[in-house]
């Protein structure tokens, strides 16, 4: 399973919306996560600066940084190799709703 973080400027002109892109084999699914600061606090339980410290960078233009954050998100929501099929079958909004 490969993961990446899709980051887009939100419609309000401040902050960014995050989506988790998950690819398994030839299938790709995108999970909506929400606004950056809220994802950090609600899903990861950290401030954005703490997330940057954990992954070693705050440069979200780097694929390596986005993949590291995506891996943190998977870990935070309890995804393992044993349950990745079940995770892949979640609805696109379910991670943000938990």
Secondary structure, 3 states (H helix, E strand, C coil): CEEEEEEEECCCCCCEEEEEEEEECCEEEEEEEEEHHHHHHHHCCCCHHHHHHHHCCCCCCCHHHHHHHHHHHHHHCCCCHHHHHHHHCCCCCHHHHC
